[in-house]
Amino acid sequence: MTDSAIDRIKEQIEGNKVILYMKGTPSMPQCGFSARTVDALKQCGREFAYVNVLADPEVRAHLPQYAQWPTFPQLWVQGELIGGCDIVMEMHESGELQSTIDGAFA
């Protein structure tokens, strides 16, 4: 892993209360899992940062190793990996996602 890529990932995660590493952008997701995750986040009514891993090959290559999570999207809240689409959707359906996101802004 390159130090510069890891440093950038750390800065992104630490510098944003909620950040989503995804394929595409929130207005134009480029995979169904990213689209579903964005929809769930938008329903929480809070702003979130994102990184389009398709446009940033270094992050795409190194984040799975850093996070110990192999796939995208990846949702991070307050510096902690929440998980991918399936976990986010389960949390959304139970109401836990809303409280987690709200807690980041409390």
C-alpha positions in Angstrom: 0.0 0.0 0.0 1.3 3.4 -0.8 1.6 5.8 2.1 0.0 8.7 0.1 -3.1 6.7 -0.7 -3.5 5.5 2.9 -2.9 9.0 4.2 -5.6 10.3 1.8 -8.0 7.6 2.9 -7.4 8.4 6.6 -7.9 12.2 6.0 -11.2 11.5 4.1 -12.5 9.2 6.9 -11.4 11.5 9.7 -12.5 14.7 8.0 -16.1 13.7 7.4 -18.7 12.6 9.8 -20.4 10.4 7.2 -18.5 9.3 4.0 -19.6 6.8 1.4 -17.0 5.1 -0.9 -19.1 4.2 -3.9 -19.1 3.5 -7.6 -20.2 6.7 -9.3 -21.8 9.7 -7.6 -24.9 10.1 -5.5 -26.6 11.8 -8.5 -25.3 9.1 -10.9 -24.5 5.8 -9.1 -22.8 3.3 -11.4 -23.9 0.1 -9.6 -27.1 -1.0 -8.0 -25.5 -1.5 -4.6 -24.2 2.0 -4.5 -27.6 3.3 -5.7 -29.5 1.5 -2.9 -27.0 2.7 -0.3 -27.3 6.3 -1.5 -31.1 6.1 -1.4 -31.0 4.9 2.2 -28.6 7.7 3.2 -30.7 10.3 1.4 -33.8 9.2 3.4 -31.9 10.0 6.6 -32.0 13.7 5.6 -28.3 14.5 6.4 -25.5 15.5 4.1 -22.8 13.0 3.5 -19.4 13.0 1.7 -18.6 10.5 -1.0 -15.7 9.3 -3.0 -16.2 7.8 -6.5 -13.8 4.9 -6.4 -14.1 4.5 -10.2 -12.5 8.0 -10.6 -9.8 7.3 -7.9 -8.0 4.1 -8.7 -5.6 4.4 -5.8 -8.4 4.6 -3.2 -10.2 1.8 -5.0 -7.1 -0.4 -4.8 -6.1 0.4 -1.2 -9.3 1.0 0.7 -10.3 -2.7 0.8 -7.0 -3.6 2.5 -7.2 -0.6 4.9 -10.8 -1.3 5.9 -10.5 -5.1 5.9 -13.7 -5.0 3.7 -13.4 -6.3 0.2 -16.3 -4.6 -1.7 -17.9 -1.3 -2.5 -19.9 0.6 -1.4 -18.4 1.2 2.1 -20.1 3.5 4.5 -18.1 5.1 7.3 -19.6 7.1 10.2 -17.4 9.0 12.6 -14.3 7.1 11.5 -15.9 3.7 11.9 -16.7 1.3 9.1 -20.4 0.5 9.1 -20.3 -1.9 6.2 -21.7 -2.3 2.7 -25.1 -2.3 1.0 -26.6 -5.3 2.8 -25.7 -4.0 6.3 -26.8 -0.4 5.4 -30.1 -1.7 4.1 -30.7 -3.8 7.2 -29.9 -0.8 9.4 -32.2 1.4 7.3 -35.1 -1.0 7.6 -34.7 -1.3 11.4 -34.3 2.5 11.9 -30.8 2.0 13.2 -29.3 3.8 10.2 -31.2 7.0 11.0 -30.1 7.0 14.6 -26.5 6.3 13.7 -26.4 9.1 11.2 -28.3 11.5 13.5 -25.8 10.6 16.3 -22.9 11.6 14.1 -24.3 15.1 13.9 -25.4 15.4 17.6 
